[in-house]
Amino acid sequence: AQAQEGGTRMKKAFRAFCPAFLLCLPLRAAAAANSAYVVRVQEIITPATAEFIHTQLKDAAAENASVFVIELDTPGGLMDSMKSIVQNIIASPVPVVTYVSPSGAHAASAGTYILYAGAVAALAPGTNLGAATPVPAIRGDWTIVHKSAVH
């Protein structure tokens, strides 16, 4: 009888604990869904930058982040890297905010196109964007692009 009484107490304790535990699961998921990823790009846009943003976007999606913020301060960079970043931003299931920051920062050339790709694009006071001319990786291609743009 004593073993049966102990089993009954365990069942009661489990029944009391189980709903409390299950109530905590949605709270944990909601906490993850209310997280924000913030990355700062203060460099020339290169393949390494594109890979970094790609990896961070994947991590944010895996963690069900609510928003992904890219803080930009860049003179621009390579066209292929910029295109890769823009494609990743557009394909991201996590909304991406692009933000030129801090005061005095700029998003020129490839950075301008990255700024445009965000679901929300914002500039801190005292920042600027443009000119928007991303450059190909090969100097010879730049000459051809430049000539065709002039003619």
Disulfide bonds with the S-S distance in Angstrom:
none
